[in-house]
Amino acid sequence: MSKFCPKCGEELVDSARFCKNCGASLEGIPNPHQTTAGEYRVPVVEDDHKIAVIAGYVLAILLPLFGFIVGIYLLTRNSQNARKHGKYVMIVAAVLWIISFLL
């Protein structure tokens, strides 16, 4: 079992003192192994934005401007997977946009 950042929801190792994603201090956050009786913690489920990623690639190929916009959207998400794909979508959109201007 591990603990989660109260600011961004990133899953962390039990011994972490700072969040590896947002840098928030974890001082005073109890260890999940030392919970009081009756306490129930619900871990934050990270949304990986699958539909936005797929739409981003499709739009980057068909309509690069809109693909670029979806790429910016994905870059602003908390998910590392979404940020990675956002960067790739923007690269694909930019390359195809430049190619379309050259032709």
Buried (B, 14 or more C-beta within 10 A) or exposed (E): EEBBBEBBBBBBEEEBEEBEBEEBEBEEBEEBEEEEEEEEEEEBEBEBBEEBBEBBBBBBEEBBEBBBBBBBBBBEBBBEBBBEBBEBBBEBBBEBBEEEEEE
